[in-house]
Amino acid sequence: MRCPRYLYYTAVLLFFCGVANLAIAQDSTKRPYCGFGAIRLKQGLNNHPQFKTNNPANDIGQYFIIPVVVHIIHNGGPENLPDNLVQTQIDVMNEDFGHYGRGYNTFPMGAVANIRFCLATIDPNGNPTTGIEHIKSEYTDLNSDNEMVTKSLGDWDHVRYLNIWVVKSIDGKSTEAGYAYLASDISSLPDPGADGIIVTYQFFGRNNPYSPAAYKFGRAVTHEAGHYFNLLHTWGGDGPGEGGCNDDDGVDDTPDCDGPYYSTFHAGIKDTCDDPVQCGYLRLVADYMDYSEDRCMDIFTQGQINRMRDAILQYRFSLVTYQNAIATGIQSTYLKYNVATDDAFDISPNPGAGTLNLYPNFAQNETGDLYVYDAMGRLVKHLTLNNMKTEKISIDMVWAANGLYNLVLVTPSQTYKQKWILTHAGG
């Protein structure tokens, strides 16, 4: 959507780049593409959905940790990728959603999503797993007219795991990199087991020896994960009459642009990417939801992040609960990112079994208000605390449900934040 805030970004790039490149005709017949729009039309889904208005006020900023299972559907060919390549793809996703490593950029609209991905260590039956399955089958060439023939070969509970299927091809096309359904599509899917990400093996992992030279950084899966969390392509819809300057992706801080555009990285000469002016704006070719070459991609905007986090809260919250972290064996990662430390006060034990023990650490008596929010951002308890110094304060939370709680302590001089996990089983 056109947005005044984006004018700053445009001005910055125009200043550094001089006169922007004009859009040029491109031969996309041999370029990789995403089958997102086509598969949604095939399933009878509204191709350009109207999302609920996101409400970042309900988002209290915790890390969302996503348990992942990768099903490699192969028939003994090169599509049977090794496990170490799978880990590189998880690394890429964490960098891209975490705004670091190869996913770092200095664009004004770039931000950290606080969404992380972790291979499951417990399968749906409670057994140990690497989070990676190698399944030999003649159905490694996925037919989107009957996708469950392939997907059902390795289909773990989609409310507990993000399923990623790696296949040889989709509809026999080597140029279709992958596809995923929107979070808001879940209730409309003919088979809920279809929910997840499909990717062809040439576009999976970092430095995959089978990848085309321009697509070796694993950005296809990052792109499909954006769809999985309710993002459209930057140009809007993919159905008849959609896309272009009169269409929109529903995100305020991504500029309007005119259909798919394959920005190319120019190494050695100018080490940059084509970024034409379209619809009156400099196209954000670095956005993961565009079709640029992998080296050109390195940004989710804050608006896109708000939409993805809102989609998790609305549609995929079962994935990111502490209970699910335990069930899928990723609780150590969950605790690493979601139990913070703050010098102003400590919490022990954490996780706790019903009593919240708060240990202030003030040099002199302090007065403040303690607000306790659940993981959905709802205020569940408010206490005014007087004469806080170093004495333990015990708060009864036995009545509350298991899960992550965010504590905000507001004093006259400063606000402090902590995270606490309640589990009546004792952690």
C-alpha positions in Angstrom: 0.0 0.0 0.0 1.2 3.5 -0.6 2.3 5.0 2.6 3.9 8.4 3.5 6.4 6.7 5.8 7.8 4.9 2.8 8.7 8.2 1.2 11.7 8.4 3.5 13.0 5.0 2.3 12.5 6.0 -1.3 14.3 9.3 -0.8 17.2 7.5 0.9 17.7 5.0 -2.0 17.2 7.6 -4.7 19.9 9.7 -3.0 22.4 6.8 -3.0 21.4 5.3 -6.3 20.8 8.4 -8.3 18.2 8.0 -11.0 16.4 4.7 -10.4 16.4 2.0 -13.1 13.3 1.9 -15.2 11.3 -1.3 -15.3 12.4 -3.5 -18.1 10.7 -6.4 -19.9 11.8 -9.7 -18.5 11.7 -13.2 -19.8 10.3 -15.1 -16.8 9.6 -18.4 -18.6 12.6 -20.0 -17.1 12.6 -18.2 -13.8 11.6 -19.9 -10.6 8.2 -18.9 -9.3 5.9 -19.5 -6.4 2.7 -21.5 -6.9 0.8 -19.8 -4.1 -1.8 -18.1 -6.2 -2.4 -21.0 -8.5 -2.9 -23.6 -5.8 -5.3 -21.3 -3.9 -7.4 -20.8 -7.0 -7.3 -24.6 -7.6 -8.6 -25.2 -4.1 -11.4 -22.7 -4.6 -10.0 -20.2 -2.0 -10.5 -16.5 -2.2 -7.4 -15.6 -4.1 -7.1 -12.1 -2.6 -8.4 -12.4 1.0 -9.4 -9.5 3.2 -7.4 -10.0 6.4 -8.6 -9.0 9.8 -7.0 -5.7 11.0 -3.9 -6.6 12.8 -3.7 -5.2 16.3 -0.1 -5.0 17.5 -1.3 -3.7 20.9 -2.2 -7.3 21.7 1.3 -8.5 20.8 3.5 -8.4 23.9 6.7 -9.1 22.0 7.5 -12.7 23.1 9.5 -14.9 20.8 7.3 -17.3 18.8 9.3 -20.6 18.5 8.0 -22.8 15.7 8.6 -26.6 15.8 9.5 -27.8 12.4 9.5 -31.2 10.7 11.0 -31.7 7.3 9.7 -34.6 5.2 12.1 -35.4 2.3 10.0 -37.3 -0.3 12.4 -39.0 -2.7 12.8 -41.9 -5.1 16.5 -42.4 -4.6 17.5 -39.4 -6.7 19.2 -36.1 -5.9 16.0 -34.9 -4.2 17.1 -37.1 -1.2 19.0 -34.2 0.4 21.3 -34.8 3.4 20.4 -33.8 6.9 23.1 -31.2 7.1 21.5 -29.3 4.3 18.2 -29.3 6.2 19.9 -27.6 9.1 21.3 -24.8 6.8 17.7 -24.1 5.8 16.6 -23.7 9.4 19.6 -21.4 9.9 18.6 -19.3 6.9 15.0 -18.9 8.2 16.2 -17.8 11.6 18.6 -15.3 10.1 15.9 -13.9 7.8 13.2 -13.6 10.4 15.8 -12.5 13.0 17.3 -9.7 10.9 20.9 -10.9 11.3 23.5 -12.8 9.4 22.6 -12.9 5.7 19.2 -11.6 6.7 20.6 -8.3 8.0 20.1 -5.1 6.2 20.2 -1.4 6.9 16.9 -0.5 5.2 14.8 1.9 7.3 11.8 -0.4 7.2 13.6 -3.6 8.2 12.9 -5.1 11.6 13.2 -8.2 13.8 10.3 -10.6 13.7 11.1 -12.5 16.9 10.0 -15.7 15.1 12.4 -18.6 15.4 12.3 -22.1 13.9 13.6 -25.3 15.6 13.6 -28.9 14.3 11.4 -31.0 16.6 13.0 -33.6 18.8 9.8 -35.5 19.7 7.4 -36.9 17.1 3.6 -37.0 17.3 3.8 -40.4 19.1 6.2 -39.2 21.7 9.3 -40.8 20.2 12.7 -39.2 19.7 13.2 -37.6 16.3 15.7 -35.5 14.4 12.8 -33.5 12.9 13.8 -34.9 9.5 12.2 -37.8 7.7 13.5 -39.4 4.5 10.6 -41.2 2.8 11.1 -43.1 -0.4 8.2 -43.0 -2.8 7.3 -42.8 -6.4 5.2 -39.8 -5.6 8.1 -37.4 -5.1 6.7 -35.5 -8.2 3.8 -33.7 -6.5 0.6 -33.4 -8.5 -1.2 -30.3 -7.2 -4.5 -31.7 -8.4 -4.2 -34.4 -5.7 -1.5 -33.1 -3.4 -2.3 -35.3 -0.4 -1.0 -38.4 -2.3 2.4 -36.9 -1.7 1.8 -34.9 1.5 0.1 -37.7 3.4 3.4 -39.8 3.1 4.7 -37.6 5.9 2.0 -35.6 7.6 2.4 -34.6 11.2 -0.2 -32.7 13.2 -0.3 -29.2 11.7 -1.5 -27.6 14.9 1.7 -28.8 16.6 4.3 -28.7 13.8 5.2 -26.7 10.7 5.4 -29.4 8.0 7.9 -28.8 5.2 7.9 -31.2 2.3 10.9 -31.4 0.0 10.0 -33.0 -3.4 11.5 -33.5 -6.8 9.1 -31.3 -8.7 5.6 -29.8 -8.6 3.4 -30.6 -11.5 6.5 -31.7 -13.4 7.8 -28.2 -13.5 11.4 -27.5 -12.5 10.7 -23.8 -12.2 8.0 -24.0 -9.5 10.0 -23.4 -6.4 7.2 -24.1 -3.9 4.0 -22.9 -2.3 2.2 -22.6 1.0 -1.3 -21.8 2.2 -2.2 -18.8 4.3 -2.8 -19.1 8.0 -6.3 -17.8 7.4 -6.9 -20.6 4.8 -6.7 -23.4 7.4 -10.5 -23.8 8.1 -11.2 -23.7 4.3 -8.7 -26.4 3.2 -10.3 -29.6 1.9 -7.8 -31.5 4.0 -6.2 -29.7 6.9 -3.2 -32.0 6.5 -2.3 -29.9 3.4 -1.3 -27.0 5.6 2.5 -26.4 5.5 5.2 -25.6 2.9 6.1 -27.5 -0.2 9.5 -26.8 -1.8 11.3 -28.5 -4.7 14.8 -29.8 -3.8 16.7 -27.3 -6.0 15.5 -24.4 -3.9 16.0 -25.9 -0.4 18.9 -25.1 1.8 22.0 -22.9 1.6 24.6 -23.6 -1.0 22.6 -26.6 -2.2 24.8 -28.1 -5.1 21.6 -28.6 -7.2 20.4 -25.0 -6.9 20.6 -22.5 -9.7 23.5 -20.1 -9.1 21.1 -17.2 -8.4 19.1 -19.1 -5.8 21.6 -20.7 -3.5 20.7 -18.9 -0.2 17.5 -20.7 0.7 15.2 -17.7 0.3 12.4 -19.7 -1.4 11.5 -21.3 2.0 11.6 -17.9 3.7 9.2 -16.6 1.0 6.8 -19.5 1.5 7.0 -19.1 5.3 5.8 -15.6 4.7 2.7 -17.0 3.0 2.3 -19.5 5.8 2.0 -16.5 8.2 -0.5 -14.7 6.0 1.6 -12.5 3.7 0.7 -12.0 0.1 3.2 -11.2 -2.7 4.3 -7.6 -2.6 2.3 -6.8 -5.8 -1.0 -8.1 -4.3 -3.1 -10.9 -5.6 -2.3 -13.5 -8.3 -5.7 -14.2 -9.7 -7.3 -12.8 -12.9 -7.4 -9.1 -12.9 -5.3 -8.9 -9.7 -1.8 -7.5 -9.1 -0.5 -4.2 -10.4 -0.7 -0.6 -9.3 -4.4 -0.8 -8.5 -4.0 -3.9 -6.3 -2.3 -4.2 -2.9 -0.8 -6.6 -0.5 -2.6 -5.2 2.5 0.5 -4.0 4.3 1.0 -0.3 4.8 4.7 0.0 4.6 5.4 -2.0 1.4 5.2 0.2 -1.7 2.8 -0.4 -4.6 4.4 -2.3 -7.4 3.4 -3.8 -10.7 3.3 -7.6 -10.8 6.2 -10.0 -10.5 9.6 -8.6 -11.1 12.9 -10.6 -11.1 15.5 -8.3 -9.7 19.0 -9.4 -10.7 22.1 -9.1 -8.6 25.0 -7.5 -10.4 28.2 -8.8 -8.8 31.6 -7.2 -9.3 30.3 -4.3 -11.4 28.1 -2.5 -8.9 27.2 -5.2 -6.4 23.6 -4.2 -6.3 20.1 -5.2 -7.6 17.7 -3.7 -10.1 15.2 -1.5 -8.3 12.9 0.2 -10.8 10.3 2.9 -10.1 6.8 1.4 -10.4 3.4 2.9 -9.5 5.3 6.1 -8.4 7.5 4.3 -5.9 10.9 2.7 -5.8 10.2 -1.0 -5.8 11.3 -2.8 -2.6 13.1 -5.6 -4.5 14.8 -6.7 -1.2 11.5 -7.9 0.2 11.3 -11.6 0.8 7.8 -11.6 -0.7 9.0 -10.4 -4.1 10.6 -12.6 -6.8 14.2 -11.2 -6.7 17.3 -13.4 -6.8 18.3 -14.7 -3.4 21.2 -12.2 -3.0 18.8 -9.3 -3.5 16.4 -10.4 -0.7 17.0 -9.4 2.9 14.0 -7.7 4.4 10.6 -8.1 6.1 9.0 -4.7 6.8 7.6 -3.9 10.2 4.1 -4.0 8.7 4.7 -7.5 7.4 6.0 -8.6 10.7 3.0 -7.2 12.5 0.7 -9.1 10.1 2.7 -12.4 10.6 2.7 -12.1 14.4 -1.0 -11.3 14.3 -1.6 -14.4 12.2 0.2 -16.5 14.8 -1.9 -15.1 17.5 -5.1 -15.6 15.6 -4.5 -18.9 13.7 -1.4 -20.6 14.8 -1.1 -20.0 18.5 -1.1 -23.7 19.3 2.3 -24.0 17.6 4.0 -21.5 20.0 2.7 -22.4 23.4 5.1 -23.6 26.1 3.0 -26.8 26.3 3.7 -27.5 22.7 7.4 -26.7 23.1 7.5 -29.5 25.7 5.4 -31.9 23.5 7.6 -31.4 20.4 10.9 -31.3 22.4 12.0 -27.8 21.8 11.5 -26.4 25.3 15.2 -25.6 25.8 15.0 -23.3 22.8 11.7 -21.8 24.0 13.2 -21.1 27.4 16.4 -19.7 25.9 14.5 -16.9 24.1 11.4 -16.4 26.3 12.8 -16.3 29.8 14.5 -13.0 30.0 16.6 -11.6 32.8 16.2 -8.1 34.3 18.5 -6.7 37.0 15.6 -5.0 38.7 13.9 -8.2 39.7 14.3 -12.0 39.5 11.7 -14.8 39.3 12.2 -18.2 40.8 11.5 -20.9 40.0 11.0 -20.3 36.3 9.1 -22.3 35.1 7.0 -22.2 38.2 4.2 -24.5 39.4 1.6 -22.0 40.7 3.3 -19.4 42.9 5.1 -16.5 41.3 8.0 -15.6 43.5 9.3 -12.2 42.6 12.7 -11.0 44.1 13.2 -7.2 43.8 16.7 -5.8 43.6 16.4 -2.1 44.6 19.0 -0.2 46.7 16.2 1.6 48.6 12.4 1.1 49.0 10.5 1.4 45.8 6.8 1.6 44.9 5.4 0.3 41.7 2.6 -1.4 39.8 3.0 -5.0 38.6 1.0 -6.0 35.6 0.8 -9.7 34.5 -0.2 -10.4 30.9 -0.9 -13.8 29.4 0.6 -14.8 26.1 -2.3 -13.3 24.2 -1.7 -9.9 25.7 -4.6 -9.9 28.1 -4.1 -8.4 31.6 -4.8 -11.1 34.1 -3.5 -9.5 37.3 -2.6 -6.1 38.6 -1.0 -5.4 42.0 0.3 -2.2 43.6 3.6 -3.1 45.4 4.9 -0.8 48.2 8.2 -0.8 50.0 10.0 -3.0 47.5 13.6 -3.5 48.2 15.1 -7.0 48.3 12.4 -9.1 50.1 10.6 -11.9 48.3 7.1 -11.2 47.0 4.9 -14.2 46.5 1.9 -14.1 44.3 -0.7 -16.8 44.0 -1.2 -17.9 40.3 -2.5 -21.4 41.0 -5.8 -20.4 39.4 -4.1 -19.4 36.1 -3.7 -21.6 33.0 -0.3 -23.0 32.0 1.7 -20.9 29.6 3.9 -17.9 29.1 3.2 -14.7 31.2 4.8 -11.3 30.7 5.4 -9.2 33.8 5.6 -5.4 33.6 6.8 -3.6 36.7 6.2 0.2 36.5 8.0 2.4 39.0 8.0 6.2 39.1 11.4 6.2 37.4 11.4 3.2 35.0 9.5 0.3 33.5 10.9 -3.3 33.9 9.9 -6.4 32.0 10.2 -10.1 32.7 8.8 -13.4 31.4 7.6 -16.2 33.5 6.3 -19.7 32.5 3.6 -21.3 34.5 3.3 -25.1 34.4 1.3 -26.8 37.1 3.3 -30.0 36.5 6.3 -28.2 38.0 8.3 -27.3 34.9 
